[in-house]
Amino acid sequence: MSVLLFIGSFAWGALTAQFLVQILSSFTSACIYLYGLLFSRVKKRLNAIFFATSLTQAVVFAILLVGGFWLIDLYIPYPSNADLAAAAGAFVCYFVYCVLQVPDKIRVARTCAMRPFFAEAARARRFVTKRGRPQRMGGALK
């Protein structure tokens, strides 16, 4: 049983880091989209959709983080020092890995919120192949 708790501690440490970084980046993106909604020349409807999506994502990951800690507290009242060290080590390593990706997410959010037609052009570019024929990601258009 203690081996499973030790392995689970690694997994929970990594998940905690992912949830925390996702909450922070989603909330920051929501703030950027809200600023774009108020002060940008980009379509208000588009920024409102992006704002709602980012805020919902932040709330969902916050619920997952708090719910995970609640479940751990419910079923494992006194984890050992080895379990805590495994979770802390996995948290630090995975947190550094995840934080390195945040500046790109923030840059894309800022560009989508402030530059007119950027989001539409980025979406349209995904559906065009190298030959110029429109295709969806899963196959050809019908």
PEHUFEN-V306609 format. One record per backbone hydrogen bond with DSSP energy under -1.0 kcal/mol. NH is the residue of the N-H (numbers start at 1). CO is the residue of the C=O. E is the energy in kcal/mol with one decimal. If there is no record, write none. Layout:
NH,CO,E
NH,CO,E
//
This chain:
5,1,-1.9
6,2,-2.0
7,3,-2.4
8,4,-2.7
9,5,-1.8
10,6,-1.4
11,7,-2.0
12,8,-2.8
13,9,-2.3
14,10,-2.1
15,11,-2.6
16,12,-2.6
17,13,-1.8
18,14,-2.3
19,15,-2.9
20,16,-2.5
21,17,-2.5
22,18,-2.4
23,19,-2.4
24,20,-2.3
25,21,-2.7
26,22,-2.3
27,23,-2.4
28,24,-2.2
29,25,-2.3
30,26,-2.4
31,27,-2.1
32,28,-2.1
33,29,-2.7
34,30,-2.2
35,31,-2.3
36,32,-2.5
37,33,-2.3
38,34,-1.7
39,35,-2.7
40,36,-1.8
47,43,-1.9
48,44,-2.4
49,45,-2.1
50,46,-2.4
51,47,-2.6
52,48,-2.5
53,49,-2.4
54,50,-2.5
55,51,-2.6
56,52,-2.3
57,53,-2.3
58,54,-2.2
59,55,-2.2
60,56,-2.5
61,57,-2.2
62,58,-1.8
63,59,-2.3
64,60,-2.2
65,61,-2.2
66,62,-2.6
67,63,-2.8
68,64,-2.2
69,65,-2.0
70,66,-2.2
71,67,-2.5
72,68,-2.4
73,69,-2.4
74,70,-2.0
75,71,-2.3
76,72,-2.9
84,80,-2.0
85,81,-2.5
86,82,-2.4
87,83,-2.4
88,84,-2.5
89,85,-2.6
90,86,-2.4
91,87,-2.3
92,88,-2.5
93,89,-2.2
94,90,-2.4
95,91,-2.5
96,92,-2.1
97,93,-1.7
98,94,-2.5
99,95,-2.8
100,96,-1.3
101,98,-1.4
105,101,-1.3
106,102,-2.5
107,103,-2.4
108,104,-2.3
109,105,-2.1
110,106,-2.6
111,107,-2.3
112,108,-2.7
113,109,-2.2
114,110,-1.8
115,111,-2.4
118,115,-1.6
121,117,-1.9
122,118,-2.6
123,119,-2.1
124,120,-2.5
125,121,-2.1
129,133,-1.7
135,127,-3.7
136,139,-1.9
//
